[in-house]
Amino acid sequence: MKAPPLESMMQTAYSSASKIIAGGEEAQPVFLAEMGDGGVYVYMAAWRDHDEKVAITSALRLIFAARKVKRYVFVAEAWTVKRAERPGPNDPPPSECPDRIEVLSILGVEPGRSIGSYAEIHRDGDQRSVGEFRVHDSCPSEGRMVELLPDPTWPQPPEGTAEMIEAKLAKILGVEMHAIISPTTLH
């Protein structure tokens, strides 16, 4: 049985990032976005700090609206902590906790549905490998990374909006913002 499109995109993101990590590189934050016409774009999220993260995700909301994105996947390396309860306002961020673990975090979003998953990154000296792909028991239904799909009540952005924003971000960040991949590679 063929995996549904969102799960298939998540598996593709996991496989690609796992190969990058096993090859000794850091898996940069990336969005895979399925456009309204069925094409799939890969967007590099080359932010260097929190302000750039906010700016890029805000820009992606406009790009995704202009390109009529149906679903997307976000994949990035991250730190997490296994806790029995939610962190409090005075708890340190996971990157500063002594019991943190390094993971490959994968978030899939489509209208009315978000799926979170992770795979632990293991270290053996300088070598890194990615463990088994695991789906979270719960996934946030709100927040910057799960609220990038276009709202159907929004007016459609003018023709050329996506291309203009992509070009500006590429110039500012010094990195090509997107690449187009064949949808057949996802199934």
Buried (B, 14 or more C-beta within 10 A) or exposed (E): EEEEBBBBBBBBBBEBBBEBBEEEEEBBBBBBBBBEEEEBBBBBBBBEEEEBBEBBBEBBBBBBBBBBBBBBBBBBBBBBBEEEEEEEEEEEEBEEBEEBBBBBBBBBBBEEEBBBBBBBBEEEEEEBEBBEBEEBEEBEEEEBBBBBBBEEEEEEBEEEBBEBBBEEBBEBBEEBBBEEBEBEEBE
